[in-house]
Amino acid sequence: MRSFSVLRCASFTILSFLISGLATFAAAGSEKSSPPPGQGKTVFVQDFELDAENFQPESGLGSKIPEGPLPRPHVIRGKKEDPATQAKKIVDTMSNDLVKDLEKQGFTARRLLPGDAMPKDGWLLHGVFTEVDEGNRVRRAVIGFGSGSVKMSLYADVTDLTQPGPALYEFSNKDSSGKMPGAAITMNPVAAGVKFAMEKDASEKTIKKTASQIVTELVHKMNPPAPTSK
């Protein structure tokens, strides 16, 4: 009788140990599968701002022929391409690659197309292409006919849509609506964005590489390191 009691007690101890072990294992698995806080929100990728210059010569008997040499179309790696088409290609490639790279990092990402309503929750990844003119003023970059430098800078940032941060830039002329291509702007030093350099005739490979670098640099803002205990 006594041996039976001992056996029953031992069995109960072993069973309790197994249940406790399984509970600990399940809790550990749950912690590992839980994404970081930032990855629980959708990242909305807004098309980066890039202007295109349109050159439409006037026609008719009263047309005025501009003095001096005519502006040359922007040359894209040995061929002429419409400025608006080239600008759209750069913007589309950048947006699509940003979405892909964010998904590789474990985020839910979606591109915001022109005309889409701005979400009220999630992250917003946005940016602007810029160039410096002869007067050393920063302007929105323009793809077009002999439009400034062949190089441009790219500023990008990610902000929490529930707590919007400072704008990346402001228009230098207070009366400017910003609708004109190449509007003069002043970058906001408070906005903690990232900056990269690109050529206006950048290849898709270069754009993809830049998109990957942008995500790598900005992902820490969406997944800040956990505070260390003292």
C-alpha positions in Angstrom: 0.0 0.0 0.0 2.8 2.3 0.9 4.6 1.6 -2.4 1.5 2.5 -4.3 1.3 5.9 -2.5 5.0 6.5 -3.3 4.4 5.6 -6.9 1.4 7.9 -7.2 3.3 10.8 -5.6 6.2 10.3 -8.0 3.8 10.2 -11.0 2.1 13.4 -9.8 5.5 15.1 -9.5 6.6 14.0 -13.0 3.3 15.2 -14.5 3.5 18.6 -12.8 7.1 19.0 -14.1 6.0 18.1 -17.6 3.0 20.6 -17.5 5.3 23.3 -16.2 7.9 22.7 -18.9 5.3 22.8 -21.6 3.9 26.0 -20.3 7.3 27.6 -20.2 8.1 26.4 -23.8 4.8 27.8 -25.1 5.4 31.1 -23.4 8.9 31.3 -24.9 7.6 30.4 -28.4 4.9 33.1 -28.1 7.6 35.7 -27.2 9.7 34.7 -30.2 6.8 34.8 -32.6 5.6 38.3 -31.4 6.8 41.0 -33.8 8.5 44.1 -32.6 6.0 46.9 -31.7 6.7 48.9 -34.9 6.0 45.9 -37.2 2.4 45.8 -36.0 1.6 48.9 -38.0 1.3 49.2 -41.8 4.0 51.2 -43.5 2.5 53.4 -46.2 5.0 54.4 -48.9 4.2 57.8 -50.5 5.7 58.5 -53.9 8.8 60.7 -53.5 8.5 64.1 -55.0 10.3 64.6 -58.3 9.4 67.2 -60.9 9.5 66.9 -64.7 10.0 69.9 -67.0 7.6 70.1 -70.0 8.9 71.8 -73.2 6.1 72.5 -75.7 7.2 74.9 -78.4 4.5 77.2 -79.5 3.1 76.8 -83.1 1.5 79.2 -85.5 2.5 82.4 -87.4 2.8 84.4 -84.2 5.1 81.9 -82.5 8.2 83.4 -80.9 11.4 81.4 -81.5 13.6 81.5 -78.3 17.0 83.1 -78.7 20.1 81.1 -78.4 20.4 77.3 -78.7 17.3 75.2 -78.0 17.3 73.2 -74.8 18.3 69.6 -75.3 16.2 66.7 -74.1 17.5 64.9 -71.0 19.6 61.9 -72.3 18.9 58.7 -70.6 21.8 56.4 -71.0 22.3 57.0 -74.7 18.7 57.6 -75.7 16.3 60.4 -75.5 13.3 59.9 -73.2 10.3 62.1 -72.3 11.1 63.9 -69.0 7.8 63.0 -67.4 8.2 59.4 -68.4 11.6 59.2 -66.9 10.6 61.0 -63.7 7.6 58.6 -63.3 9.9 55.6 -63.9 12.3 56.7 -61.1 9.4 57.3 -58.7 7.6 54.1 -59.5 10.7 52.0 -59.2 11.6 53.6 -55.9 8.2 53.2 -54.3 7.8 49.6 -55.4 11.2 48.6 -54.2 10.7 50.3 -50.9 7.5 48.2 -50.4 9.4 45.0 -51.2 12.3 45.8 -48.9 10.0 46.7 -46.0 8.2 43.4 -46.5 11.5 41.6 -46.4 12.1 43.2 -43.0 8.8 41.8 -41.7 6.6 44.9 -42.1 3.2 45.1 -43.8 3.8 47.7 -46.5 1.6 49.4 -49.1 2.2 52.1 -51.7 0.0 55.2 -51.5 -1.0 56.2 -55.0 -1.7 59.8 -56.0 -5.2 60.6 -54.9 -5.4 58.0 -52.1 -6.7 59.3 -48.8 -4.0 59.7 -46.2 -4.4 57.0 -43.5 -4.8 58.0 -39.9 -2.8 55.2 -38.4 0.5 53.5 -39.3 3.8 54.7 -40.6 4.4 57.1 -43.5 7.6 56.8 -45.5 8.0 59.8 -47.7 10.8 61.8 -49.4 11.8 64.4 -52.0 14.5 64.6 -54.7 16.5 67.9 -54.6 19.2 69.7 -56.5 21.3 72.8 -55.9 21.1 75.6 -58.5 23.8 78.0 -59.6 22.9 80.4 -56.8 23.5 77.6 -54.3 19.8 77.3 -53.5 18.1 74.0 -52.9 15.3 73.2 -55.2 13.1 70.2 -55.9 14.9 68.2 -58.6 13.7 68.5 -62.1 14.1 65.9 -64.9 14.0 67.7 -68.2 15.7 69.7 -70.9 19.1 70.8 -69.7 17.6 71.1 -66.2 20.5 71.9 -63.9 23.0 69.3 -62.6 23.0 65.7 -63.6 23.1 64.7 -59.9 20.5 65.1 -57.3 20.0 64.4 -53.6 17.3 62.3 -52.0 15.9 63.1 -48.5 13.6 60.5 -46.9 12.0 60.1 -43.6 9.4 57.9 -41.8 6.8 59.4 -39.4 4.1 58.0 -37.2 0.7 59.0 -38.7 -0.8 59.2 -35.2 1.9 61.7 -34.1 3.0 63.6 -37.3 6.5 65.1 -37.1 7.9 68.2 -38.7 7.8 68.4 -42.5 10.9 67.5 -44.5 11.0 71.0 -46.1 9.3 74.3 -46.5 9.0 76.5 -49.6 11.6 79.3 -49.6 9.1 81.7 -51.0 6.2 82.1 -48.7 3.9 83.0 -51.6 4.9 79.9 -53.6 2.3 77.2 -54.1 5.0 74.7 -55.0 3.3 73.8 -58.2 6.0 75.1 -60.4 8.7 72.5 -61.3 11.9 73.1 -59.4 10.4 75.2 -56.6 13.0 76.6 -54.2 12.8 74.9 -50.8 14.5 75.0 -47.4 15.2 71.6 -45.8 14.0 71.3 -42.2 17.0 70.5 -39.9 14.6 69.2 -37.2 13.3 66.4 -39.4 15.5 63.4 -38.6 15.6 62.0 -42.1 18.3 60.4 -44.2 20.1 61.7 -47.3 21.5 59.9 -50.4 23.0 61.0 -53.7 21.7 59.8 -57.1 22.1 60.6 -60.7 19.1 61.7 -62.7 19.8 58.9 -65.2 20.2 56.3 -62.5 19.7 52.7 -63.5 17.1 50.5 -62.0 19.8 48.6 -60.2 21.0 51.9 -58.5 17.4 52.8 -57.5 16.9 49.4 -56.0 20.1 49.7 -54.0 19.2 53.1 -52.8 15.7 51.9 -51.7 17.3 49.1 -49.7 19.7 51.6 -48.0 16.8 53.8 -47.1 14.9 51.0 -45.4 18.0 49.9 -43.6 18.5 53.4 -42.2 14.9 54.1 -41.3 13.8 50.7 -39.9 15.3 51.6 -36.5 12.9 54.5 -36.1 10.0 52.0 -36.4 11.6 49.4 -34.2 13.5 51.4 -31.6 15.8 49.3 -29.3 14.2 48.2 -26.0 15.3 50.3 -23.0 18.0 48.6 -21.0 17.3 48.0 -17.4 19.6 49.6 -14.9 
